[in-house]
């Protein structure tokens, strides 16, 4: 029987790359996101490549929308064995002193409460599968703070706390909890969203870094963790580009 994976934030970046990779690994993937036009194109691409996927409209900040995702998972062609909590993002790079409360609230709702909502909704299916895995895509900001990153770091620290607590609470039940913490990843949208569409500010983040990580690199990490033997739990996987030795130590050329 085909195993089913659910990926949130699947319409672009790491989420879309993860859908492609998990489909190539043999999962039927429920690709969940708000932008259904992008999801339709992604599913067509996956199926053209011989994979299997279904688009599911989902806003992780809405209880009703997440309930519909759970219903779609219940109707999927196999047991739900993998949940990838990928939906998230950053807004702004303001100091705490002047940070916009609305930006902080959005980051907490999407990164933290989104993970909570989806995990609660799908946990019964993951447990009943007998071999479930929850992957939380957090960030190196989940354990290291930096100037201007207070809101994002606070949300990612909280998301990390959720993953660690969940692992403790599920001990003895057949569900693994994996946290993946990427460093500098260049995707088409992350920095654009952070800087409200300012392409120059978004590009400056990666200026002089010849090879930042890309979405496929993180998708590869997700797939590797998810396909280990079920008794192997990768608690935390930290992945950075070679040019980034730490949050504040990045080699730039030019």
Secondary structure, 3 states (H helix, E strand, C coil): CCCEEEEECCCCHHHHHHHHHHHHCCCEEEEEECCHHHHHHHHHHHHHCCCEEEEEECCCCCHHHHHHHHHHHHCCCCCEEEEEECCCCCCCCCCHHHCCHHHHHHHHHHHHHHHHHHHHHHHHHHHHHCCEEEEEECCHHHCCCCCCCHHHHHHHHHHHHHHHHHHHHCCCCCEEEEEEEECCECCCCHHHHHCCCCHHHHHHCCCCCCCCECHHHHHHHHHHHHCCCCCCCCCEEEECCCCEEECCEECCCC
